[in-house]
């Protein structure tokens, strides 16, 4: 929880900067929080230079010089009332902004900054990070914009997906990471399950890759679904990203075990979510999986699951707590 001795952000025309390294997952979380706070946001991707990029968010002399020359002009007045950062690079900037602004900018950092959280007005770190402190808020998963209105908008934008035969199975592919290699043996198990489920249930399959999905993984799953109604989306060469439509229309979701963001967003839909996880996951990721399973939000690939579940939606509650504590 946050301390009560924080000062309110003054003025009615509040300004907000969203600061990230440009990574899609970081940008999505920070923008989702700004949207939930109902603050007009200026989205800034500010690359750091060595040696600051090596050591962020630890401070070195000449803090403004941490940003490369082509972007440094953004660090100038008028300063925002609130800055929201996500990721290690942004954590240096949200740490510097109170000094640069003469104390007028309040700073919220998303994800564990790996140093004492006292350097920020608030830090939002998921429970599995194990970070605690008087100004730390701990959602179960990652922040995201998904609510009923977002899902309805996705269904409207991709209305043709609603014409596919049901049940509609969404398959969200991430990419390999330490402890979750998504290797050939794993892919063969996934493909065998998709074929068996399709034979048993019929319906359609909505296959969606991410930026981190290896071509070989996507092509293996896509080829296994040849002749199956649905869609297979690899990248923008296949048209607009149907991700909102897939989440909006899917009756059931299979998500690779690697991504906290994708699993959190799938759990926010209210549809049952399944994954194929290795026996041993990295400790933090294992804690996240266990927390989802404990709440009935994640199931093994072969498990039967209810057709609907209470969605995991935490962004609005986090925003409400920040409003209360920071006087927004």
GUTORVO-968077 format. One record per residue (C-alpha): residue in one letter; x, y, z. Coordinates in nm, 2 decimals. Layout:
   aa        u        v        w
    A        X        Y        Z
...
! end
This chain:
   aa        u        v        w
    X     0.00     0.00     0.00
    X     0.11     0.36    -0.05
    X     0.18     0.60     0.23
    X    -0.09     0.86     0.30
    X     0.16     1.15     0.33
    X     0.19     1.21    -0.04
    X     0.10     1.55    -0.18
    X    -0.18     1.58    -0.44
    X    -0.11     1.66    -0.80
    X    -0.23     2.01    -0.85
    X    -0.43     2.17    -1.13
    X    -0.72     2.05    -1.34
    X    -0.53     2.01    -1.67
    X    -0.31     1.73    -1.55
    X    -0.04     1.61    -1.79
    X     0.10     1.26    -1.80
    X     0.41     1.12    -1.96
    X     0.44     0.75    -2.04
    X     0.80     0.64    -2.06
    X     0.93     0.31    -2.19
    X     1.20     0.15    -2.39
    X     0.96     0.08    -2.67
    X     0.91    -0.29    -2.58
    X     0.55    -0.38    -2.66
    X     0.47    -0.53    -2.32
    X     0.61    -0.24    -2.13
    X     0.44     0.02    -2.34
    X     0.11    -0.16    -2.31
    X     0.11    -0.17    -1.93
    X     0.21     0.19    -1.89
    X    -0.05     0.32    -2.14
    X    -0.32     0.10    -1.98
    X    -0.25     0.26    -1.65
    X    -0.26     0.61    -1.80
    X    -0.59     0.53    -1.96
    X    -0.74     0.39    -1.64
    X    -0.63     0.71    -1.47
    X    -0.82     0.90    -1.74
    X    -0.52     1.13    -1.79
    X    -0.41     1.25    -2.14
    X    -0.08     1.08    -2.20
    X     0.22     1.17    -2.40
    X     0.39     0.85    -2.51
    X     0.77     0.88    -2.51
    X     1.02     0.62    -2.61
    X     1.36     0.75    -2.49
    X     1.66     0.53    -2.56
    X     1.94     0.54    -2.30
    X     2.31     0.57    -2.39
    X     2.59     0.37    -2.23
    X     2.70     0.37    -1.95
    X     2.35     0.47    -1.82
    X     2.19     0.19    -2.02
    X     2.41    -0.06    -1.86
    X     2.34     0.05    -1.50
    X     1.98     0.18    -1.51
    X     1.81     0.27    -1.29
    X     2.12     0.34    -1.09
    X     2.22     0.71    -1.11
    X     2.54     0.85    -1.26
    X     2.64     1.21    -1.29
    X     2.49     1.41    -1.58
    X     2.16     1.23    -1.57
    X     2.00     1.42    -1.86
    X     2.28     1.30    -2.08
    X     2.15     0.94    -2.03
    X     1.91     1.00    -2.32
    X     2.07     1.00    -2.66
    X     2.11     1.34    -2.83
    X     1.83     1.28    -3.08
    X     1.57     1.24    -2.80
    X     1.71     1.46    -2.53
    X     1.49     1.76    -2.62
    X     1.19     1.57    -2.49
    X     1.33     1.61    -2.13
    X     1.23     1.97    -2.11
    X     0.94     2.18    -1.97
    X     0.65     2.19    -1.95
    X     0.70     1.90    -1.70
    X     0.43     1.65    -1.65
    X     0.23     1.63    -1.33
    X     0.27     1.25    -1.34
    X     0.51     1.02    -1.51
    X     0.45     0.65    -1.56
    X     0.74     0.43    -1.65
    X     0.77     0.06    -1.72
    X     1.09    -0.13    -1.75
    X     1.44    -0.08    -1.63
    X     1.54     0.19    -1.87
    X     1.23     0.40    -1.79
    X     1.30     0.35    -1.42
    X     1.61     0.57    -1.45
    X     1.40     0.84    -1.61
    X     1.12     0.83    -1.36
    X     1.38     0.84    -1.09
    X     1.54     1.15    -1.25
    X     1.23     1.35    -1.33
    X     1.14     1.48    -0.98
    X     1.48     1.65    -0.97
    X     1.47     1.77    -1.33
    X     1.12     1.92    -1.28
    X     1.21     2.09    -0.95
    X     0.99     1.85    -0.76
    X     0.67     1.91    -0.96
    X     0.65     1.56    -1.12
    X     0.52     1.26    -0.94
    X     0.65     0.93    -1.07
    X     0.50     0.58    -1.08
    X     0.72     0.29    -1.19
    X     0.58    -0.04    -1.32
    X     0.78    -0.36    -1.27
    X     1.05    -0.43    -1.01
    X     1.32    -0.16    -1.05
    X     1.57    -0.39    -0.88
    X     1.67    -0.12    -0.63
    X     1.49     0.02    -0.33
    X     1.14     0.14    -0.43
    X     1.17     0.44    -0.21
    X     1.30     0.64    -0.50
    X     0.95     0.65    -0.66
    X     0.62     0.78    -0.54
    X     0.47     0.44    -0.62
    X     0.60     0.11    -0.76
    X     0.36    -0.15    -0.92
    X     0.52    -0.49    -0.92
    X     0.34    -0.82    -0.97
    X     0.31    -1.05    -0.67
    X     0.55    -1.31    -0.81
    X     0.83    -1.05    -0.81
    X     0.82    -1.06    -0.43
    X     0.88    -0.69    -0.39
    X     0.73    -0.52    -0.09
    X     0.74    -0.18     0.06
    X     0.51     0.10     0.19
    X     0.47     0.25    -0.16
    X     0.45    -0.08    -0.35
    X     0.13    -0.22    -0.51
    X     0.11    -0.59    -0.60
    X    -0.13    -0.70    -0.86
    X    -0.14    -1.07    -0.94
    X    -0.06    -1.02    -1.31
    X     0.04    -0.75    -1.56
    X    -0.17    -0.43    -1.62
    X    -0.37    -0.42    -1.93
    X    -0.67    -0.24    -2.09
    X    -0.90    -0.53    -2.12
    X    -1.26    -0.49    -1.99
    X    -1.60    -0.55    -2.13
    X    -1.59    -0.24    -2.35
    X    -1.25    -0.34    -2.49
    X    -1.37    -0.69    -2.58
    X    -1.69    -0.55    -2.74
    X    -1.48    -0.32    -2.95
    X    -1.26    -0.61    -3.06
    X    -1.56    -0.81    -3.16
    X    -1.70    -0.51    -3.36
    X    -1.37    -0.45    -3.53
    X    -1.33    -0.82    -3.63
    X    -1.70    -0.91    -3.67
    X    -1.62    -1.17    -3.93
    X    -1.46    -1.39    -3.67
    X    -1.80    -1.42    -3.51
    X    -1.92    -1.60    -3.82
    X    -1.67    -1.89    -3.77
    X    -1.81    -2.21    -3.64
    X    -1.80    -2.26    -3.27
    X    -1.65    -2.34    -3.04
    X    -1.38    -2.09    -3.13
    X    -1.04    -2.18    -2.99
    X    -0.79    -1.90    -2.96
    X    -0.42    -2.01    -2.97
    X    -0.17    -1.74    -2.86
    X     0.19    -1.81    -2.93
    X     0.47    -1.64    -2.75
    X     0.83    -1.74    -2.77
    X     1.10    -1.94    -2.60
    X     1.26    -1.82    -2.28
    X     1.48    -1.96    -2.01
    X     1.29    -2.25    -1.85
    X     1.03    -2.26    -2.13
    X     1.21    -2.35    -2.45
    X     0.90    -2.42    -2.66
    X     1.11    -2.68    -2.85
    X     1.02    -2.95    -3.10
    X     0.90    -3.19    -2.84
    X     0.68    -2.92    -2.68
    X     0.55    -2.82    -3.02
    X     0.46    -3.18    -3.11
    X     0.25    -3.21    -2.79
    X     0.07    -2.89    -2.87
    X    -0.01    -3.00    -3.23
    X    -0.13    -3.34    -3.11
    X    -0.36    -3.17    -2.86
    X    -0.50    -2.93    -3.12
    X    -0.57    -3.21    -3.36
    X    -0.74    -3.42    -3.10
    X    -0.95    -3.13    -2.97
    X    -1.06    -3.03    -3.32
    X    -1.16    -3.39    -3.39
    X    -1.36    -3.40    -3.07
    X    -1.52    -3.06    -3.06
    X    -1.52    -2.93    -3.42
    X    -1.54    -2.56    -3.44
    X    -1.26    -2.32    -3.55
    X    -0.91    -2.23    -3.44
    X    -0.78    -1.87    -3.42
    X    -0.39    -1.89    -3.43
    X    -0.20    -1.58    -3.34
    X     0.18    -1.52    -3.32
    X     0.37    -1.25    -3.14
    X     0.69    -1.07    -3.22
    X     0.88    -1.33    -3.02
    X     0.73    -1.64    -3.20
    X     0.99    -1.83    -3.40
    X     0.90    -1.89    -3.76
    X     0.95    -2.27    -3.72
    X     0.70    -2.28    -3.43
    X     0.43    -2.08    -3.61
    X     0.47    -2.27    -3.94
    X     0.45    -2.61    -3.76
    X     0.13    -2.52    -3.59
    X    -0.02    -2.35    -3.89
    X     0.05    -2.65    -4.11
    X    -0.11    -2.88    -3.86
    X    -0.43    -2.67    -3.89
    X    -0.45    -2.69    -4.27
    X    -0.82    -2.72    -4.37
    X    -0.94    -2.61    -4.02
    X    -1.18    -2.31    -4.02
    X    -1.03    -2.01    -3.85
    X    -0.74    -1.78    -3.91
    X    -0.36    -1.79    -3.89
    X    -0.19    -1.45    -3.83
    X     0.19    -1.42    -3.83
    X     0.24    -1.05    -3.87
    X     0.11    -0.74    -4.05
    X     0.17    -0.91    -4.38
    X    -0.14    -1.11    -4.30
    X    -0.34    -0.79    -4.24
    X    -0.43    -0.59    -3.93
    X    -0.35    -0.76    -3.60
    X    -0.67    -0.94    -3.50
    X    -0.56    -0.98    -3.13
    X    -0.86    -0.78    -2.99
    X    -1.09    -0.98    -3.20
    X    -0.94    -1.32    -3.10
    X    -0.97    -1.23    -2.73
    X    -1.32    -1.10    -2.79
    X    -1.46    -1.40    -2.99
    X    -1.27    -1.70    -2.84
    X    -1.47    -1.94    -2.64
    X    -1.15    -2.09    -2.50
    X    -0.79    -1.99    -2.51
    X    -0.46    -2.18    -2.52
    X    -0.16    -1.96    -2.43
    X     0.21    -2.05    -2.43
    X     0.35    -2.06    -2.08
    X     0.62    -1.80    -2.13
    X     0.45    -1.46    -2.12
    X     0.31    -1.30    -1.80
    X     0.14    -1.04    -2.02
    X    -0.03    -1.28    -2.25
    X    -0.15    -1.50    -1.97
    X    -0.28    -1.20    -1.78
    X    -0.47    -1.06    -2.07
    X    -0.62    -1.40    -2.16
    X    -0.73    -1.43    -1.79
    X    -0.90    -1.09    -1.82
    X    -1.14    -1.21    -2.09
    X    -1.34    -1.45    -1.87
    X    -1.29    -1.74    -2.11
    X    -1.11    -2.05    -1.98
    X    -0.74    -2.04    -2.03
    X    -0.51    -2.34    -2.08
    X    -0.14    -2.38    -2.12
    X     0.12    -2.64    -2.18
    X     0.39    -2.58    -1.92
    X     0.71    -2.77    -1.87
    X     0.75    -2.96    -1.54
    X     0.99    -2.69    -1.41
    X     0.95    -2.32    -1.47
    X     1.17    -2.04    -1.36
    X     1.08    -1.95    -1.00
    X     0.90    -1.62    -1.06
    X     0.71    -1.76    -1.36
    X     0.62    -2.07    -1.16
    X     0.48    -1.85    -0.88
    X     0.27    -1.66    -1.13
    X     0.13    -1.99    -1.28
    X     0.06    -2.12    -0.94
    X    -0.13    -1.81    -0.84
    X    -0.35    -1.82    -1.15
    X    -0.42    -2.19    -1.10
    X    -0.51    -2.13    -0.74
    X    -0.78    -1.88    -0.85
    X    -0.91    -2.11    -1.12
    X    -0.78    -1.89    -1.40
    X    -0.53    -2.13    -1.56
    X    -0.56    -2.50    -1.65
    X    -0.34    -2.77    -1.80
    X    -0.39    -2.84    -2.17
    X    -0.59    -3.16    -2.11
    X    -0.79    -3.04    -1.82
    X    -1.16    -2.98    -1.84
    X    -1.25    -2.63    -1.73
    X    -1.57    -2.42    -1.68
    X    -1.69    -2.25    -2.00
    X    -1.66    -1.91    -1.82
    X    -1.47    -1.78    -1.52
    X    -1.45    -1.45    -1.32
    X    -1.21    -1.24    -1.52
    X    -0.88    -1.11    -1.38
    X    -0.91    -0.73    -1.41
    X    -0.68    -0.54    -1.18
    X    -0.59    -0.22    -1.37
    X    -0.89    -0.02    -1.26
    X    -0.84    -0.11    -0.90
    X    -0.47    -0.01    -0.92
    X    -0.56     0.32    -1.08
    X    -0.82     0.39    -0.81
    X    -0.57     0.33    -0.54
    X    -0.32     0.56    -0.71
    X    -0.59     0.83    -0.74
    X    -0.67     0.80    -0.37
    X    -0.31     0.80    -0.25
    X    -0.17     1.06    -0.49
    X    -0.48     1.28    -0.50
    X    -0.53     1.25    -0.87
! end
